[in-house]
Amino acid sequence: MQFTSGPYYTPMDRESREPPREEPRLEKPIVPINELGVTVPEKHPVTGGHIIQNVDAAIREGASKMQIVFSTPHTSPMGGRPKAYGKDVRESLRELTRANDVMIEGVEMPTSSMSNLSGFDPQRGNISEQKRHEDLKEVKDAIKFVGDIAGGGGVDVWSQEFMRGITDAPWNKKGKWAGHFEAYEDEDKYATEYLVDKRTGQIQEGIRHSSDIFEPVFKMAEKDEMGTDRKGNPRLIKAGEWVDIDGKWIDPTDREELLHRVPEWDDKNQKFKSQMVSWPNIVERTKTFNERYGTTYDPAEYAFQLHLENKWLQARGHSLYYTREYENDIKRLSAFKDALVRWKDIEKSVPKDEQWRLLKTDPATEGMYMPTEYKKPTELIQDAIDRMTHSLKHVHEASAASDAQADELERTMKEVVSLKHFAKEKAVESYAEAGITAMDETKHNPHVERPIHVGPEIGWPTGYGGHPEEFIELIKLSRKKMAERLVKEQNYSRDEAKTLSERHIQGCFDTSHAGMWLQHFKKEHPRESEEHRLARFKNWYMDMVKRMQDEKVIGSIQAVDSASGAHGHLPPGQGIFPVVEAVEYLKQHGFTGAVISEGHEEEQFGKGRILLQTWRAFGAEIADSYFAPPAAAARWSDVSEAYFGHVNPPPYVVGAYRPTDDWVFWSGVPLE
């Protein structure tokens, strides 16, 4: 009697199943299963599993590649991170991955405490050199850790290097997508520009676009004409440039010459004229100033200079007012003192009446106050000395303090710079140094079999490093800095240094972080539908993917989706962004790095969805055949709830169904 159309197997057969069938395919999968990985937490937030248990669990779920995510803040003295894993643990991780033929692709630094390598501390509101060095030290430890456990791979730092606006960002001012983004409605009117004091790292009070600055109206040249500067050198004086009372050119870069500007007088109101300078005026004036005098001021720096310049002028003017007769007063005081010595002798030998006649003709006492009551000449001279000494004391205190204040203001104007310039330089220095460490570790660590690279992970829109253009710029500047150091410090050729910098500084493209820019993508017009706006945004998204690939800055991909412009961690294909298309484009154009799924947000709906849905989205092949072969090749819908991603029933029986303890197997295994 035949019960099935297929062969019959008994439990004693060596092979009790059919080999899986391969479904005929017209095209290859976008990314094969063995090239798709998952993020693995250092310490599991639910089970509490440690790093070895979590890696082992990921392997059992089917992951062949993985990225370890450090979760313990690097400021914590206890817990995880590289310092918590010794030789035995590192050896265990090496053996575990080697035995299962899987690969750890790298690590991600803890985002809870490390969001940049510029030293920017958002809690304290400053650029801390101490924090920068501490963060960099932690990254260097992670580089060694990756070399020890994985034989190479990447170290990613979530990049939020510093605060910056969106409306006036360079990439939002020119190019195909200029003006398409804003942090919020009317950002250009209310945005804040930040500055930092290089001496202390302290971020100064922001310059708001909505806050106007007032300045005196100074005499300017009305037209272009030949003239001279204040030193007598001939030059062309351009319309709008400051001139002194004689029409001579004033050098705007020489602080002392600014004191010779002539404010315009308002006859009607009997005061000097002043004018309001708005933010658009500041932007235009900064551009003109830089072009004329070869400076590189940022509009925020120019506005800050203008603001402090008024205080500097007030301090210098205060000092000049009190010191206008200072040298003459010093000479008169000296003359009075000489006269006092001389008149002490005269009073001893000359009658009183004659003393007064001589006193009035003495050049040293000319103009001296003569009281109506009788006083000796020496008493009058002493009174004059006391009054002048007191007056000079006031001049000394007031003028010296004003001059010191002016000097401090001038120093501050030189030391306070734009946050975006200062912090960017610090970040570039850090990534360049980390790149050199990755190069050295690749060379000298005996466990390393492939290059170690380090770099930023594209961040959120709220900070520098979150836009693809900033991501590209940061990596390219860091590579340039690293190459310069290799040429200067280690005598590499320029070509060798360039190659090494490109190999060891690479970024991580987080597809969901790029999708967050949807929140800031402006509508074409008020009636534009969300569907049309999303379609336009996807065009921008793919343009940025192409830009990053053309610049060769992507070392790894965190493939993660989101259902909106908010930050999400959905598996690829479960959201609204072209994650699959982006990865497909990168793979077709030469990308060979790791593709890691970070879509852990749906694990609550089924263990393993982070991996299963990623396989499904990228068209990975999967087959299912147990005992009898299926009538047709397996489809995803046939197997998605059969084994992979299976929602497990409770592994126990409760209530009346549970037998008594008398009914047990001889082995002691409970019936549950």
Number of C-alpha atoms within 10 A of each C-alpha: 3 7 7 8 9 13 12 13 14 9 7 7 9 8 11 14 15 16 14 15 15 13 13 7 8 6 7 10 16 18 20 13 22 14 19 22 30 28 26 26 20 25 22 14 10 6 8 11 15 14 22 16 15 19 25 16 14 20 21 11 16 18 24 21 27 26 28 22 20 22 20 20 17 23 14 10 9 11 14 18 23 19 14 9 14 10 9 9 14 18 13 13 20 19 13 18 19 12 9 12 11 20 25 26 26 29 26 24 25 20 17 13 15 25 24 28 30 28 26 28 20 13 6 10 13 19 25 17 16 10 17 21 15 16 24 21 13 18 28 22 16 25 29 23 23 28 26 20 24 26 23 27 30 31 31 28 26 25 29 25 28 26 19 19 19 25 22 17 17 12 18 17 15 10 9 11 12 14 17 17 23 20 18 15 11 10 17 19 14 14 20 19 23 22 23 25 20 18 9 13 21 18 20 18 12 14 22 17 18 14 13 17 17 14 14 15 16 20 18 21 17 12 11 12 12 11 16 17 17 17 9 10 10 13 13 12 23 17 12 13 17 22 24 21 11 8 18 22 28 24 16 15 11 9 14 12 14 17 13 16 21 19 17 15 15 11 9 6 8 8 11 14 15 15 12 12 16 15 21 14 14 21 15 11 16 21 17 13 16 13 11 10 11 9 13 13 16 19 21 24 24 21 25 23 20 18 17 17 19 15 15 23 17 15 21 20 17 17 22 15 12 17 18 10 10 15 10 11 16 14 10 18 20 14 15 21 16 12 20 21 12 12 21 14 11 17 15 9 10 13 10 14 8 11 16 16 10 15 19 15 10 11 11 19 20 11 8 14 11 13 8 6 5 10 12 14 23 20 14 19 24 16 14 19 19 13 13 17 15 12 13 18 12 13 17 16 11 17 21 15 15 20 18 15 17 23 15 13 19 17 11 17 20 13 14 22 25 23 27 19 12 19 25 21 16 19 25 23 19 24 30 28 19 26 30 23 21 30 21 14 24 24 14 10 14 11 16 20 14 13 18 30 29 32 31 30 30 28 28 21 24 18 19 27 27 24 24 23 16 19 24 23 17 25 28 20 18 28 30 18 21 28 26 20 17 21 16 12 9 10 12 16 13 14 11 13 21 19 12 20 27 21 19 28 29 29 29 28 25 24 26 31 26 23 27 23 24 22 15 17 20 18 16 12 8 7 7 10 12 10 9 12 16 18 13 15 19 18 12 18 22 16 16 17 21 16 15 19 19 12 12 17 23 27 26 23 21 25 28 29 29 25 16 16 19 14 16 20 23 25 28 29 20 18 17 15 27 19 28 21 14 19 21 16 17 20 16 11 12 10 18 13 17 26 25 26 29 28 26 20 15 16 15 9 10 15 17 21 24 26 29 21 22 29 26 19 18 21 18 19 18 17 15 19 15 11 15 16 18 14 8 9 16 19 13 17 8 12 16 16 13 12 11 18 20 14 14 11 6 8 6 9 11 9 6 7 8 13 14 9 10 6 11 12 10 7 6 9 8 13 13 11
